[in-house]
Amino acid sequence: MPSIADFESMLAQGRDNALLRFSLGNEYLKQGDAAKAAEHLNRAVEHDPKYSAAWKLLGRALTETEAWLEALVAYQQGIAVAEARGDKQAAKEMTVFARRIEAAHNNKTLGLKSGD
């Protein structure tokens, strides 16, 4: 199985694409570096805005960095993409995650100000 170093090497060789960025994001997330994962996952969805799995993983990475509103936006965009593609399971999962963030925000447990 390729490692982060392998993926970074491919990136350095100019093989920048959505799947490579998704793979890097996934590996960084597994290693506990959610911020680095989010960077790569953001690039994955820039390369392919219809990549529902990348939106879902981006939402997770942003949640782990406590970037609540950005995570919510990623999930909402991912839900729209998944629904448009007929990926009901991914849409359902992201809806659950988005609702958790919304509920926490509504309960003021995130420390967010009104209008954020």
Summary of the structure (lengths in Angstrom):
residues: 116
radius of gyration: 14.7
end to end distance: 41.1
largest distance: 47.0
contacts: 359
relative contact order: 0.11
helix: 74%
strand: 0%
